[in-house]
Amino acid sequence: MDKKSVKNKIKRLRAAINHYRYVYHVLDREEISSEALDSLKKELFDLETRFPSLITADSPTQRIGSRPLKKFKKIKRDTPMLSLNDAFSSGDIISWIKRIKKIIPDEQLDFYCEYKIDGLAFQVDYIDGVFAIGSTRGDGIIGEDVTENLKTIESLPLKIREKRAVMEDIRDMSREIKDIVAQFYNGKLSIRGEAFISRDNFKKINETRKKNGLTLFANTRNITAGSIRQLDSKVAAARKLDAFIYDLVGCDKIISHSYRHKLLKILGFKINPYSRECHSIDEIVSFREECKERRDSLGYDIDGIVVLVNNNNLFNRLGVVGKAPRGAIAFKLGLKQTTTRVKNIEVQIGRTGILTPVANLDPVDLGGVTISRATLHNYGELERLGVMIGDTVIIGRAGDVIPDIIGVVHKMRDGKEKKIIIPSRCPSCGEGINREEKGSLIIRCNNPNCLDKKKRIFTHFISRKIFDISGLGGRVIEKLIDNNKVSDPADIFSLKIEDFLDLDGFANKMAENALNSILSSKKIEMNRFIQSFNIKNVGKETATLLASNFKNPEDIMSTSLEELISIKDIGEITARNIYEWFRNKDNIKFLRKLREAGIEIIDEKKGTTLAGKKFLITGTLPSLSRDVIKKKIRLMGGKVLESVSSKIDYIIVGKNPGSKLNRAKRLKIEELSEADFLKMIDSK
């Protein structure tokens, strides 16, 4: 990218960031998420780092926030509340350390790591040990006086601990520390922290607002900011906010940040219990991984960790770059939302024939995964969002699914974007398509022989949530179809070893594994069996309803349309789709082929013995393969997770288990051997 292009990109980034910051800080609204805004800021920061001659005084990287609202009295502080630059990977942390080592090359660096609470930063000044003034961050130098609202936070002391008790607790500390602490009782003490609301309180407030027909709060950070900035402190009090304190302002003679935390706790302030010293990059990364594992079990929201140079003398020597200290950085947990550019749109044909526009993107990291594609769901959604090729878009990712395009950053447009054309024919088979207006524009290919549609049907059939045939994958299925080895999914159960050996790249062992996987997949629960049929509008919930009313598919086949409609929660349209599917000659033939192949429906009671239990497998098991163990767990209603977290009930341990076992021990997860597990399921 040449300098002129960079200059134009920086100009658009600054305009977009300034707009969204103004809307949030001044107008009390949020048009895009803080994560998406962080992504734009990171992109601007990286460009300005590469081209420092393009940095100007009015760049968003050179200031913290927009001017405060005029609803509150303004408070000017002597020591600014600085922001933090972001890191999203261990590589970013390595680069940060390299940058600061250039300034202090001969110094040994140790770090202090703490959770980055997703709330609202504030400062409180205590005069002679008594709560005097509380203020928001504002623009760093000038904040807003929110004293009465902060006083409603019960975890914030209105008076620091009695001097006698504090001096007793620091009796073994140096005379210099004792003198510093003594001054807090006859002078000024300033602390900084993060106000937040618990997830439980957030949920209760939104439930009440929903009952009253009010707009719901989007997230815990929004409600915290809104509560602290209420003119009526009774509103803030009703929200039951909480706070963690993370810094003593000034006090340069205190040698380390960790020591400041120790003193804060002695003085009576609530600090986060998970903070700790780290002495290497590996320890920082390990702390972040533990934070990620613990994240869902916390009663409050976090969006990363803060890493600081622990030695305060070194921290001060490193100074400030822009409006951020060089000696600290925010190590984010992996974005749930970020921004990137749409390169082009391709069309994906689903198993029911629906055409889905999928955006190819400039690769971007999201939640620790490099993302290069995102779905637009349907053409109605594409029209609603107004996405164009070349747009900067916000993408979000929940779980291990293809990300969604959430919105367009319109202020990043430069006029070169191209409109997306809705296809008039199926891009796979060339047949005409049907347009369906059902609340949103749906485009469907109804050609039963459409190759892409057929491949999707097979992929769905062998997927984990249906027959769970782990020995086959999408590419193998494509080869089987392309080589005329299968015409419908029922043919999978008639495959022989020679059929696999005829395919390019297949050896004896691979073929044997594929066949063994097919043979072990012939037992299936009724609801999953029904889902394998690809009946229009019949997903997991409807399949479960049918499974609770019928013992086998043949019973459904002999049921009248009126009886299907009478089943609670199955509507007339869905009932008609079910009725017609079971009377279609090709579908009856398909079902017969499955039965002749030996497909057996599992008793539903057997399928729930491990219901709700979550397992992790580590190491090499003595007799059973991981795939077999996983299948047993899933068939009995359990779930298999791939990483250690507090959600896991049991860890099945084999030979050479690795680091997962150590993390599981720290979380006190119950350990099982293969024999223990088999005994568990045999006894149920």
N, C-alpha and C positions, 0 to 999 in steps of 0.2 A: 504494500500500500504506500503510494507516494505521499509526500508531506502535505500537498494540497488536499488530497482525499482525507487524510487524517484530520486536518484542520476543520474540514466540513463536518466530519463525523463527530469530532469533539464539540463543535458548535451545537449540533442537534442533541447530543447527549446532555449538555449543560442546560439547554432550554427545557428538555423533558424532565430532568431531575429537579430543576427549580420550580417547575409547575407543580409536580407531584408533592414536593416538600411544602410548597405554599398551601396547597389544598389541605394537607394533613395538619401542619403546625398552626396555620392561621385560621382556616375555616373549619377545623375540627372534623374533617371528612377524610375518607380513605378511598382513592380511586383505584390504586393498585396495592398489592400486598407489600409489606416491608421487605420480604425476601426478593420480590421482583425489583424493588427499588435498589436493594443492596447489589443486585446483579448489574444494574445500569451503572451504579457508582463504581463498582469494581472494574467494569469495562473502561470507564473514564479514567480511573486511577492508573490502570495499566498503560493506557495510551499516553497519559501525561508523564508517566515514568520513562517511557521509551522516547518521548519527545518533550523534554523539560522546557525547551524554549517556547512552547505553546501554552505553558501555565500562565494564567492571569490571576490577578487578585480577586476577581469576582467569580472564580470557578467554585462549584459546589464542594470540591475537595479541599478548599481553603477556608471553609467555615463550617460550623456545626449545624445551625438551624436558621430558619427564617425568624423575623422579628416576633416577639411574644404578642399574644393577644392583649388588647387594652382593657380586658375585663378585670384584671388584677393589678395591684400595685407592683411596680417594678423594683427588683432587688439587684443591686450591683455587688459583685463579689470580687475580692482581690485576686484570688487564684482561680483561673478559668476551669470549667468542667470540660475536659477534652473528649473528643470522640475517639474511636479506634478504627484502624484499617482492618480489612477482613482477609482471612486466609481460608481456603476451602480444601486444601490437601496438605499432606506431609511435605510435598515439594514446595508449597508456599511457605511453610514454616522454615524449611532449610534455607530458602532464599532470604527470608527475614533475618535469620541468625547470621547469615553471611554478610548482610548489609551492616548489621550493628557491630560485627567483629572487625569490620574495616575501621570503625571509629575507636574501638577499644580493643586492639588486637592482642594485647598481652594480658588481658584479664580473664580469669576463670568465671564462666557464666553459670549461674544456677537460676532456676525459674520457680515462680509460684503460679499454680493453676487453680482456677475457681470457675464455678458454673456461671454462664452468662444468662441471667434471669431475663425472661421476656416480659418486661413490665415498663415502669416509668422511673427514670433516674431522678434523684432529688438530693438536696443538701439541707442539713439542719444545723443551725448555730445554737450552741448552748452557752449562755452567759452565767458565770458563777455556778455552773453545774445544772442550770435549769433551762428547759426547752424555751427558746426565744423566737427564732424565725426559721420557717421552713420554706424552701423555694424549689421551683422546677429548674431544669437545665437551661431552658430558653435558648439563647444564642451562645451560651458558654460563659459569657461575662455578665449578661443581664438576664435574670430569671424572673419568675412570677411569684409573688408572695402567696403561698398556699398553706400558711401556718395552721389555720384552723382545721383544714382537711387532713393534713399529716398528723395532727394531734389525735385524730380518731383511730389511728393505727395502734392497736394495743401493744404490739411488739416493740413499738418505739417508746422508750422511757421518757416521761415528762421531766424526770430528774435522774441524773446519773447516780450510780450506786454511792452509798455513804462513803465518805473519805476513809473512815477508819477501816472498813471492810476491804476497800480497794488497796490501801497501803499494806494491809496484812497479807493480801494475796501477792503483792510484788516485793515482799520483804527481802527476797533473795536476788532481786535485780539491782542494777547499778545505781549509784547515787544520782547519776545524770537522768536516768529514766524516772526515778522518784521525783526529782525536781520538775520534770516535764509534766508528770501526772498531777502534781500538787498545783500547778498553774491552772489546771482545768477548773478548779474550785474557786479561783479568784481571777477569772479572766474568761477568755473565749475558747471554746472547743467546737470545731466544725467537723461533722461526719458526712459521708456520702453513702447512699444506698440505692436499692432498687425496690420500688413498691410493686406489688403484684396481687392478684386475686387467685384463690385456689380454684382448681377445676370444679370441685363440688359446688362452691358458691356461685361460680360462673353458670353452671348448669341450672341451679335453682332460680337464679335471676332471669335467665332466658325462658324458663318454663313459666314463670309468673308473667313475663312480658307477652308471651305467646297467648296465654289465657286472656290477657287484657287487650289483645289485638294490636300490640305495639311492635315496632321493628326490633328484630333480634340483634344482639351484639355479635359481630363477626368473630371475635377472638378475645382471649383474656387480656391482651395488651390494650385493645381498644377500650374495654370497660374500665381498666385501671386508669388510663389517661383521662377518660371522661369523668371518673369519680374524683380524682385529685383536682380537677379543674372545675369543680362545681362551686357556684357562688354560695349555695346553701350547704353547710357542713353536715347537716342531718342526712343528706343523700349519700355523702361519702361514708358516714358512720354505718348506714344501713347496708352498705356493700361488704363490710367486714374485710377490709384489705389487710395485707400482711407486708412485711418488708425484711430484706436481708441487708445488713450494712457491710460495705466492702472496703472503706478507706477512712483514715484519719487525715484531714487536710493539713498540709505543712508538716510540722514535727520531723524535720529533716534529720535530726540527730538520732531518730530511731533507725537502727541499722538495716532493717529489712521489711519487706511487705508482710511476710509471715508473722513477724513480731508485732506489726500493727494490728493484725487480726487477733493475736493473742491478747493484746491490751484492750481492744474493742470488747472482747468477750468479758474480760475482767470488769470493765466499766459498766457492763450491763446491757450491751447491745447484742442483738441476734445476728450471728454470722452463719453462713452456709456450712453445714457439717462436713461436706465432701471435699472442701478445699485442701490442697496439700502442696508441698514442695516437690519439684521434679528436677532431676540433675542431668538429663540428656534428652535428645530428640525422641528416642525410643520411649522414654518415660512419659513425655508429653503426649505422644500418639496413643500410648496405652491408656493414659488418663481419659483421653477423648473417647476411646473405644468403650471403656467402662461407663462413661457418661451416656453414650448412645444406648448401651444395654439397659441402663437404669432409667432412661428417659421416660418410658411409658408408665413406669410404676411410681414416678414422683407425683406429688399432689399439686404440682404447679408446672408451668411451661418454661422450657429453656430453649435457646436456639444455638447454643455452642458453649465453648469455654473461653475464658480470658487467660492469656499467657503473659506474664510480666517478668521482666528481669527482677529477681528478688532483692538484690542488693540496692538499697535506695540511693547510695552515692553514685553507683554506676548508672542507675536509672536516670538520675538528674543530669549526669554527664552526657548521656545520649541525646538529651534535649527533645525538641519538638520539630516535626516536619509538617508543614501546613497547620492543621488543627488537631493533629494526632501525635501522641508521644511515640518516639522511636522504640522505646523500651517495652512496649505492650502491643498485643495484637489480639483480635477476636478470631478464634479458630472455630468456624461454623460447623455444625453437625451434618452438613450435606443439605443443600437447598431442597425444599419442597416445591419451590417455584423459582424460576429464573427467566432470563430473556435471551432470545437468539433470533436469527434471521431465517425466513422461509426461502429455500432455494428453488423448490418446485413442488408440484402436487402430483402424486400418483394415485391410481384407483385400486382399491383392494376389494375383491368379490368375496362375500361371506358365504357360509354354507346354505343360507336361505336365499341367496341371490342378491342380497342388498349390496349396493355399491357404496363403499366408504372412502371418502377422500382422506388421504394420509399425506402429511407434509414431510418432505425431506428438508432437514435443517442443517445449518452450520453446527457442527458438533459442539456440545456444551456439557459441562459436568452438572449433574443433578442428583443429589443424594448419594454421591460417591460413584455414580454410574455415568458413563459418557452416553449422551442422548443425541441421536441424529434423526429420529423420526417421532412424529406425534400425530395422534388421530384428531379428526374434526367430527367424528361420529356419523354425520350424514350431511347432505347438501343443504338441508334447512339450517343446520347449525353454521355451516360455512357462510350462508347468506346473512344470518343473524349477526355474526361476528364481523362480516365484511373483510375477511382475510384476502390479501392479494399476494402474489409472488413478489418477493423482495421485502415484504413487511418485517419489521421487528415485532415479535410476538412474545407474550408471556406464556410459559408452559408450566404445568404442574404435574406432579407424579405422586400417586398414593399406592404404596405396595409395589409388587413386582409386575406391574402392568405397563402397557405402552402409555406414555404420557398424553395428557390432553392439552390442546391449545385453549387457554382460558380467555385471552383477550389480545387486542392489537394495541401497540404503543403508537397511536396516530401521530404524535408529535415527532416521531423519528422518520416520517415519510419525506422523501426528497423529490417525488414526482416521477420516479423511474419504475414504480411498482406496476405490475401487470394483473389485470382482472383474470379470475379463474373461470374457465368455460365449463359449464355443466355438460357432460357427454350425452349424446342422443342415441348411442349404441353401446352395447357391452364391449369394453376394450379387450376382453378375453376371447369371446366366441363370435363377436360381430353382430349378434342378434339384436333386434330392437328391445328397448327397455320400457318398463311401466313406471309412471310417476304416481306416487301415492301421497296425498295430502292428509296426514293424520296428526295434526298439531305441528308437524314439521315435514319438510319435503323429503320423502323417501324415494330413492330410485332403485328398481329391482330388475334383475335378469331372471326370467322365468324359464329359460332353456334348461331342461333336465340334464342335457349332455354337455353343458358348459364345463370345460376342463378345470378352470380355476375353482369353480363352485364345487366340483366333485372332490378336488384335493382338500378343500376346507372341510367337507363332510367327513372324509377319512381322518383328517387331523383331529377333528372334534371327537370322533369315535374312539380313537386310541388314547386320548388325553387322560391325564391323571383323574379328573373328576368324572370320567365315564368308565371305560374298560381298563384304564391304567396299564396299557401295554408298553412298558418302559423300554423294551428291546427294539422298538420301532421309533423312527423319528420322521420329521417332515420330508427330508431328502430321500429316505428309504421308501416312503409311501409314494413320492413322485416317480421314483424309478420303477416301482411295482406297477403303477398305473401306466406309465409310458411304455413299459414292456409287455402290456396286456396280461399281467399276472393276476390282476383283480379287476372286477367291474363294479362291485359294490362292497361295502365294508364287511359283509358276511363272508366274502371270499377269503378274508384274512385267515379264518379258522380252518381253511382247507389247504393252506400253503404247505409245501414240502421243502425239504432242505435243498433240493435241486433248483427250486424256484429262486432261492436267494443266491445260490452259487452262480446262476446265470447273469446276475447283476454285476456291473463293474464295481471292483473294489471289495467284493465280499469273499472272505476266507471261511474255512470250515468252522472255526471257533465262533466267528460272528454269526454265522447262519444258525449254529446250535443255540446260541444265546437268544437269538430272535425267536426261534421256535419254542424254546422253553418259556420265554416270556408270554407268548401267545397261549400256550397250554395252561399256564398258571393264572390266566385272566378269564377263564370260562365261568367263574362264579361271580355273580354281580347282584347288587341289591335292586329291588324292583324300581325304585325312583330313578336310579342311574340308568337302568335298562331303558326306561321310557324316554329319558333325555337323549339316548343314542339314536332315537328315531327321527329327530329333526322335524317334529311337528310344529307348525307355525304357531307362534305365541305360547308355546309350552316350554317354560324354563324349569329351574330347580323347584320353585314353590308349587307350581301346578303339578309337576311330576310327583312331588311328595304327597299332594292331595289325592292324586289318582292311586298312588301306592297304598294309601291308607284306606281306600275304598274297594280296591280290587286285589286279588291274590296274584294274578298273572295277566299278561297282555290279552290272552284269549278271552278272559272275562270281559274286558273292555270291548272287544270285538263284537260280542253278542249283546251289548248294551244299547238301548235306544237313545236317540238324541234328547228326548224329554228327560230321561234319567240322568244323563250327563249334565244337562242344564240345571237340574234340581240339586246338584252337589254344591254345597256352600262355597262361595268364593271362586267358582268357575263361571265366567260370564257366557252369554249366548254365543258370541263370536268364537271364543276359544273352544267351547263345547262343540260347535259345528266343525271347526278345524280338526278336532280329535275324531269326531264321528266319521268325517270324510276320509281321514288318513287310514283308518282301520277298514275301510271299504274299498280302498284302491287296490286293484289286482297286483300291481307291482309291489306295493307295500306288504300285502299278504304273503306274496312269494318271498320277499326279503325276510319277514318274520319267521316263515317256515324254515328257511335256510339256516337262520341262527339257531333255531331249536334243534334241527338235525345235526348241527355242528357240536351239540352238547352243551349249549349255554344253560346254566343252572341258576335259578333265582335264589338268593340267600334269604334265610329267615330273618326278618327285620329285627327280631330280638337279639340275634347273634351279632347284628351289625351295630349294636349300641353299647356293648360291654365296656368299651374304652371311651365312650362319648365324653367329650370335653377335655380329655387328657392330652397333653402335649409332650412329645418325645424328641430327643436329640440322639443321634448315633455317632459315636466316635471310635476310631480304631478298627482293626481287622477282627471280625467275629470268627469263632472257632469252626462253625459248621455252616451257618446260613449266610447268604449274601445280603448286603444292605437292601437290595431291591425286594427280596423276599420278606425281610423284617418290616420294611416300610409298607408293603402291601398288606401284611397281616394287621398292622396298626390301623391302616385306613379302612380295611374291611370291617373292623370292629368299632369304627366310629371315632378313632383317635386321629391326631394330626402329627405330622413330622415336620419339625423346623430345622433350618440349616445353620443357625447361629445361636450362640448362648445368650439367653435373656432370662429375666425373672419370671417370664410367662411359662417357662418349661417346668413340667412336673417331674419328669424322669430323664436321666441320661443313660443310655445303654452303652456300656464300655467294653471294647475289645482290646486286642493287643496293640501297643504303640498308639495310645490315644491322642497324644499331642496337647497343645495349649488349651483346647476347649475344655478338657477335664479340669484344669487348674482354675479356669474362670467359673466353671460350674461349682467347684468346691467353695469358692469365695461366696457364691450366691446360695450355698447350702442346698443344692439340688440333689434329690435322692438318686443314688447310683444303682444301676442294675447290670448284672452280667447277662449273657445270652440265656443261660439256664434260669436265672431269676425271672426274666421276661417270659419265657415259655411257661414257667410255673404259674406266673400271674394270669396269663390268658387261659390256661387249662383249668384254673380254679374258678373262673368266672362263668 
